[in-house]
Amino acid sequence: MNAADELLDFLVGNIPSPALAGYHSSESARNRVWMLIEKEKESGLLPEEKLELEDYMKLEHLIVLAKAKARPSSPDSDARSGLFPTS
């Protein structure tokens, strides 16, 4: 088991499934991510901005995995709803 798997198991084991399923980042964090994505497309990012965006994307992936692991499979479950929901 690697460090990411250990952290994932910790999150799933210690955060109640409804709380984990309902978690989304703040509006200001979502706006920051979208701003970084747009800037990356338009003019490129500074090295520190690139690292910031990469960190957000890693966290997003971790949250999606935790939600998927915490939630039993069902046709209407949406484990893809991570930190930055699109709607």
Secondary structure, DSSP 4 states (H G I P E B T S, - for coil): --HHHHHHHHHHHHS-HHHHHH----HHHHHHHHHHHHHHHHT---HHHHHHHHHHHHHHHHHHHHHHHHS---TT--TT--SS---
